[in-house]
Amino acid sequence: MQCPQCNSLKNSVIDSRLTDNNSAIRRRRQCDECDGRFTTFERLRAANLIVIKKDQTREEYDREKLERGIWRACEKRPIKQEQIGAMMNRLEEGWAQSPEIATSQIGEGVMEGLKGIDPVAYIRFASVYRAFSDVKSFEEIIQKIE
């Protein structure tokens, strides 16, 4: 693992522990060159899950890409990382039942998960996912929550 401060590959693991409902390992590391400390996470990769996009092209599932989009919707909201991690783990367990999944299933699953966590994050994610073009679209989704 490369040190983010000095780019050295020489480091030691100081502490390891399970996280995200035992689905990942959090490792605290210390660089042997600059003594800088950093954290890494090890997670079992979703078994070659293929995502089918709207234009019917296919690409490999990327958890980090999806998580970045979810966190954009959650900006400045009182949401804990554990909540998002647990939601993603639940979703991935369901998606792992088949080798391919459509982006529509992913988007709907995330929206359903966010609805239970934070209604504002849900509306933000839905507005991007569903590409709202007018105020009426926002009103309709707000009425669904209420």
Stockholm file with secondary structure:
# STOCKHOLM 1.0

chainA/1-146         MQCPQCNSLKNSVIDSRLTDNNSAIRRRRQCDECDGRFTTFERLRAANLIVIKKDQTREEYDREKLERGIWRACEKRPIKQEQIGAMMNRLEEGWAQSPEIATSQIGEGVMEGLKGIDPVAYIRFASVYRAFSDVKSFEEIIQKIE
#=GR chainA/1-146 SS CCCTTTCCSCEEEEEEEEETTTTEEEEEEEETTTCCEEEEEEECCCTTCEEECTTSCEEECCHHHHHHHHHHHTTTSCCCHHHHHHHHHHHHHHHTTSSEEEHHHHHHHHHHHHHHHCHHHHHHHHHHHTTCCSHHHHHHHHHHHC
#=GC SS_cons         CCCTTTCCSCEEEEEEEEETTTTEEEEEEEETTTCCEEEEEEECCCTTCEEECTTSCEEECCHHHHHHHHHHHTTTSCCCHHHHHHHHHHHHHHHTTSSEEEHHHHHHHHHHHHHHHCHHHHHHHHHHHTTCCSHHHHHHHHHHHC
//
